[in-house]
Amino acid sequence: MTKLFTQIFLLILFSLQINAQTVFTDSFGGELPNSIEIVGNNMFVSTFSTQKLYKLNLDNIDDIETVTNFNGPLWKIRFDSTNNDYYCIVLDNPNSLSVVDLDSNIPITSNILENVTNSNGITINNGVVYVSDNNNLYGYVINSGNYSLVYQESDGNIRNPTVYNNEIYFQVYDTDSNDIYKIDISSQNPTKTLVSTDNNFGILQASLVVNNYIYLGFESPNKIVRINLSELNLPIEPTTIFENLGGGVIGLTNKEDQIYYTTGQQIIYEFSDQVLNNQEFVLSQEKLYPNPAENYITYQSNVNYDLYEIYSITGSLVGNGKFNNSINIEKLVGGLYFIIFKNEQKTKTFKFIKD
């Protein structure tokens, strides 16, 4: 098989807490990955033009296989762990909700609902597949096949529903506001509650719940935000993780504290969010100086790191060695660099400028 992974390089996407890097690039023959989801140690990836569902082994980035083909562009995917099935929105004429049986030696794709006119997302909870379609949220009961209206929104379209504690979180998208709401799906007559509001929310294209946090991926502006769902006072102030990305965030998934996302490019990115493993970032204890630097840089931290690696802006490794507080950078040419500090448990990345 042609080597699918061409290089790992660091991106200029940094905040105080989080750094992102490329995981897979150009792994799908030039096709753009859309929705992504991790099950066990495999990442399932939907693509648009090739109309395929792929499976990637996270331990071996060259191990990629086609799970099955579809009759139209594949948009959103959600895994049903109870039945080991994948539910997918297929953009065709008409659009449909399809299911893939992963237990089959040759996975079989079956259309279970047609005329899903404008679905912006699906989520699964307690044996029910919830599908947003324009301003309606429908529920498809897996065991019975019953399909019925769960909630109707009067102020705009429902985008990218996701479940947390028997409540569905979603965006109400209209020309005036793009706020995040929730409904209690155990209620026979659910009413929405405002969860978070921000004038800079764009079009919600992806959502992910990890522990007590929901991550939201937007387009126009292209950004990822995090909302702490354990906050009692509503609405909740969102925390911006990344902004000014190269494209709208159309896929989000995770494995423990590692979060992966896609932006409509031929790349899948990953980052580690420290709030997920209860590690606090303390600015006074994490310091790289001087910056810019001419001869030496020094890293001050409350964590003991063993090794360091320095990368150029193009992703080339230009220096590495054992870490001992100060690092000689005299031989580097002037410009922007990224330095990674490592031990057996974690890594930390900074950017610096060589004068």
N, C-alpha and C positions, 0 to 999 in steps of 0.2 A: 504494500500500500504506500502511495506517495506520502511523504512526511507532511502531516497536516499542520503541525505547529511550527511556525517559522521563527519566531523569537519572542522572548519575554522582555518587555521594556517598560520602564517606569513612565507614567503619564504626569503631565503638569496639572495634577488635580489634588490639591492639598488643603487641609484645614488643620486646626490645632489638634484635633483628636484623630483624624482619619486620613489614611493614604490609600490610593487606588493603584492597581497595576493590571496589566493585560494578562489574561489567562489563555484565551484562544484567539487567534487572529487568522482570518482567511481559511477557516477550517471546513467550510461548506461549499467549496468550489465557486466562490464569488457571491454566494447567496447570503442574504441578510437574516440573521437570527431574530426572531420575534419574542414570543413567550418562552420562558425557561423555567424548569422546576427540577429540583434534586430529590431523588428517591434513593435512600441508602447511599451508595457511593457512585451512583450514576446521575448524570445530568441529562434530562430530556429537553430537546430544543425543537421548536417549531420554526419552519421557514415559509416564506411567502411564495416566491415564483416556482420553486421546485416542488411545492405541495407535499412535503415530507415531514415526518417526525423522526428526529435523530436521537441516538443515545450515545453519550460520552462517558468514558470511565475516568473519574477524577484522579485516579492513581497513575493512569497511563494515558497521556493526552493524545497519543497516536491511535488509541483504541476507540474508533468511532464507527457506528453502524446505523444503517437505515432500519427503523422499526417497522414502518409501513408507509404506504402512499395514500394520498387523498384525491378526491375529485375536484378540489379547488384549493385556493390559497389557505394555508393554515394560520389562524389568528391566535386565539387564546386557548390554553390548555390547563387542566386541573386534574390532579391525581386523586382517585378514590382508593384509600388504603384498605378499606374493608373488603372490596372485591378485586383489588389489583387491576383496576381499569383506569384508562385515561379518557376524560371527557374533553371534547375539543369543539371550538367554534370554527366552522369551515365556511369561507366566503365563496359562495357559488351562486348560481341562479336556479332556485332560491338558496339563500344562506341556510345552514343547518347546524344542529347540535349532533355530534357524532361521538361514538364510544369505541375505544380500542381495548380489546381483551388481551392483556399482556400474558395471560396464562397459556395461551395457544402457542404451539411450536412456530406457527406462522401467524402472527397477530392479525386478527380480523377486525376490520373497520365497518361499523354499522351506523347508518343514519337513523336517529331515533326521533328527531324533530326537524321539520322543515318550516320554511317561511318565518325564520328568525330574522326579522327585517333589518335591524340595526343594533346588533348586540355589541356592547362595550365591555363585556367581562362576564366571567362565571366564577362561582365559588361553591364549595361542597360542605355540608354540615349535617350530621346525623341522618345519612341516607337520602338527603335531598340535594339536588343540583339546582342552585339559584342562578338564573340567567337574567341579566339586564338587557332590555330591548326598548330603545328610545326612553320614554318616561315610565316604563313599567318594569317591575321586578317579578319574575315568574319562578315557580318552584316545580321541579320535575322529581317526583318520588321514584327512586331507582327500582324498588321492589315491585311496585304496582304499575308504573308507567303513567300515573296520573300527572297531569300538567295543568297548573292553575295560577291565577294571579294572586300574588302575595301582597304587593304594595304598589300603589300608583302615585307618582309624584306630579304635583301641579305646577311647580316652579321651573322645571327644566328637565333635561335628560339625566338618567342615572348612569354613572360611569364606575366601572371596576369595583364591584362589591367584593368584600372580604369579611370573614367571620372572626369574631373574638368574643368568647364568653356568651354564646347564644345570641349575640347581637351582630347585625350586618352593618358594616361601615362602607360608605360610598360617597362619591362626589355628586352634587347636583350642579350640572353645568348649564349655564345660560349666558346671555349677553351681559348681565349685570354683575353676577358674582359666581364664584366657583368653590363654594364652601364645602366642608366635609361634615356629613351627618351620620347618624346611626338610627336603626330601628330595632326593636325587640321582636325577633321572629317567633317567640313563643306566644305573643299576643295575637288574638283573633282579629284585632283592628289596630295594627301598628301605626304609630305616629312618629315623625322624625324628631330628633333632638340634635341641635347644633353641637358639633364636637370641636371644630377648629376653623378659624377664618383667617385669611391673609389676602391682602390686595395683590400679592404676587403669585398666588396659585394660578397655574396655567391649566392645560387640559390634562386630567389625570389619565395616564396610560397604563400604570402598573401599581400594584399594592401588595404588601407583604407584612404579615404579623409574625413577630419573633418575640417570645416571652411576653412582656407587657408593653411592647412597642409596636407601632405600625409605621412602616416605611412607605412613602408615597413617591412615585416617579412621575414627573410632569413633562409636558411639552409646551413650549412657548409661554414662559421661559423654561429652558431645559435644566431641570434641577431635581435633586432628591432631598426630601425632608423627613424628619423623624418626629413622631408624636408619642409622648408618654401616656399610655392609656390608664395608668394607675393614678393619674392626677384626678382629684375629686372635683375641683372647680372648673366648670365649663364656661366658655370655650377654652381649649388648651392652646398655649402658645407653641407653634411648631419650631423645631430646630433645623436649620439648613445644614445638610451634610455636604452636598456638592451643588454648585451652580455654574452657569455658563458652560454647560457640557456641549460636546460636539453635535449632539442630536437629542431628540426627545427620548426619555427613558421609557422603553416599551416592554421590558422584562425585568423581574426581580425574583430572586430565590435565595436560599441560604442553606449552609451546612454548619450548624452550631453558630459560632459568632462570625463566620465568614459569609459575607453577602456578595452575591453576584448580580450584575445588571448588564443590560444591552441598551444601545442608543441608536438603533437603526443603521449601524455600521457593521463591517465584517469583523467585529471584535466582541468578545465577552470579557468584562472587567470584574475584578473582585476587590473588596476591601474588608478590613476587620474593624468593627465598631466596639470600642472598649467598654461601653456601657453594658454590653451583653454578658461580659464576664466579670462585672462588678469591679472593674479597675478604673479608678479615677485618674484623670489627667491633671496633674498639678503643674502649672506653668513654671513656678519657681524651682521645681525639681527636675525639669526637662529643659535643658538649655544647650544650644550649639553656638559657640562664639569663638572669635569674632566673625561676623558675617555682614559684609564681604570680608575675605581673608586673603593674605598674600603668601604666608609661609606655613602657618600651622592653624589647625582648628581644634578646639577642645569641646568635648561633650560632657556636660554635667547631668547626672541622672541618679535617681534612687534605685535603679535597677542595674544589676551587674551584667554587662554584655561581654561576650568572648571574642567576637569577630566583627569586622566591618568590610563593606564593599562599596566602592564608588563607581557610579555610572554617569556617562555623558548624557546629554539631552537626547541623543539618538538611541540610547539603550546599550551602548558599548561599555563593557567592564573595563575601567581604566585604572583601578587600584583596589587592593584588598590586603588583609592581614589580620594579625591578632590586635585586639583593641586594648589600648593602655592610656586612656584619657585624651592624650594629644596625638594628632596625626599630621605628618608632614605632607604638604600639598605643593611644595615648591616646584615640582616638575610638571604640574598640570598647566595647560594653557589657560588663558583667561576665558571665563564664561560661566554658564550655569551648570551645576552638577547635582546629583542626588546621592546621598550616603545612607546605607542601611546598616544598622547595628543589630547583631544577632546573638542569641543564646539558644539553648535547647528548647525553651518554652515559647519564645516570642521574638518578634522583630520590631524595629522602630526605624522610620524613614524620615529624613529631613532633606530639604534643598538648601544649597549654599552657592555663593558666588565667589569664584576665584578671581582676584584682581590681577 
